[in-house]
Amino acid sequence: MHPAPPATARPVIDPTLPLLWRMLALIFLLLMAVGLYRGGALPIAVGLFTPPWDKLAHALTFALIGAASALASGERGMALLASAVLGAVLVGAMDEWHQRFLPGRSAGWDDLLADAAGGLLGAAVAQLFYRLRQRAMQA
């Protein structure tokens, strides 16, 4: 009886995101925050989206912010979720606070809630990115 051939071990895949990618996500996050702050002060921003489309615009914009925050953190699992939602809510709170002082604009808890929902969507996007990246690295 011959011994079984040794099983080939799969290479260990490093699930962490390279530092360069994390820094690019952080730069994107900061550019989005500055863009909201500066762009929100422009007269064109008044009434740009009408209800209920404004909430969809909030959710999609803050999904990008949440995904960038999650990727910049380098976290996984519940920490990824927390960093995405926290990033979206912090930038959203800054945006809503700023709107209180702009003519024709108003702050709203409903907007901040849409921002948080966008953060959840961003967390899902970041998690999907990690899964796709891991599959590509294993192929």
C-alpha positions in Angstrom: 0.0 0.0 0.0 1.4 3.4 -1.1 1.1 6.4 1.1 -1.3 9.1 -0.1 0.4 12.0 -1.9 0.7 15.1 0.2 -2.2 17.5 -0.2 -1.3 20.7 -1.7 -1.9 23.5 0.7 -3.6 26.6 -0.6 -1.6 29.7 -0.1 -2.6 31.9 2.7 -4.3 35.0 1.4 -3.7 38.3 3.2 -7.2 39.8 3.6 -5.9 43.2 4.5 -6.1 46.1 2.1 -2.7 47.6 0.9 -1.9 50.8 2.7 -1.9 52.7 -0.6 -5.5 51.7 -1.2 -6.5 52.7 2.3 -4.8 56.1 1.9 -6.6 56.6 -1.4 -10.0 55.7 0.3 -9.1 58.3 3.0 -8.3 61.0 0.4 -11.6 60.2 -1.4 -13.5 60.5 1.9 -11.9 63.8 2.7 -12.6 65.1 -0.8 -16.2 64.1 -0.5 -16.5 65.9 2.8 -14.9 69.1 1.5 -17.1 68.8 -1.7 -20.2 68.6 0.4 -19.2 71.6 2.5 -18.1 73.8 -0.4 -20.8 72.6 -2.9 -23.5 72.8 -0.3 -22.8 76.5 0.0 -23.4 77.2 -3.7 -26.8 78.7 -4.7 -27.4 75.8 -7.1 -27.6 73.5 -4.1 -30.9 75.0 -2.9 -33.7 72.7 -4.1 -31.3 70.7 -6.2 -33.3 67.5 -5.4 -37.0 67.5 -4.5 -38.6 65.1 -2.0 -38.5 62.1 -2.0 -35.5 62.1 -4.4 -33.4 64.1 -2.0 -33.4 61.2 0.4 -32.2 58.9 -2.3 -29.5 61.4 -3.2 -28.4 61.5 0.5 -28.3 57.7 0.7 -26.3 57.2 -2.5 -23.9 60.0 -1.7 -23.3 58.7 1.8 -23.0 55.1 0.6 -19.8 56.3 -1.2 -18.7 58.1 2.0 -19.5 55.0 4.1 -17.6 52.7 1.8 -14.6 55.0 1.7 -14.6 55.2 5.5 -14.8 51.4 5.8 -12.0 50.8 3.3 -9.8 53.5 4.9 -10.2 51.9 8.3 -9.0 48.5 7.0 -11.4 46.8 9.4 -13.6 43.8 8.7 -16.9 42.4 10.2 -18.7 44.5 12.7 -15.8 47.0 12.9 -16.2 47.6 9.2 -19.9 48.2 9.7 -19.2 50.6 12.5 -16.6 52.6 10.7 -18.9 52.9 7.6 -21.9 54.1 9.5 -19.8 56.3 11.9 -18.0 57.9 8.9 -21.3 58.6 7.1 -23.0 60.0 10.3 -20.1 62.2 11.2 -19.8 63.7 7.7 -23.6 63.9 7.6 -23.8 65.7 10.9 -21.2 68.2 9.7 -23.2 68.8 6.5 -26.5 69.2 8.4 -24.9 71.6 10.9 -23.4 73.7 8.1 -26.8 73.8 6.3 -28.3 75.6 9.3 -26.3 78.7 8.4 -26.9 78.7 4.7 -29.7 80.8 3.1 -32.4 78.6 1.6 -31.1 75.4 3.2 -32.3 73.7 6.3 -31.0 70.8 8.5 -33.1 67.8 9.2 -32.9 64.6 11.2 -34.5 62.8 8.3 -31.6 63.8 6.1 -29.2 62.5 8.8 -31.1 59.2 8.9 -30.8 58.9 5.1 -27.1 59.5 5.5 -26.9 56.7 8.1 -28.8 54.4 5.8 -26.3 55.3 3.1 -23.5 54.3 5.5 -25.1 50.9 5.9 -25.2 50.5 2.1 -21.6 51.6 1.9 -20.6 48.9 4.5 -22.3 46.3 2.2 -20.4 47.6 -0.8 -17.1 47.5 1.1 -17.8 44.0 2.3 -18.6 42.9 -1.3 -15.4 44.6 -2.4 -13.4 42.5 0.1 -15.1 39.3 -0.9 -14.5 39.9 -4.6 -10.9 40.8 -3.9 -10.4 37.6 -1.9 -11.9 35.5 -4.7 -9.7 37.2 -7.3 -6.6 36.6 -5.1 -7.4 32.9 -4.7 -7.9 32.3 -8.4 
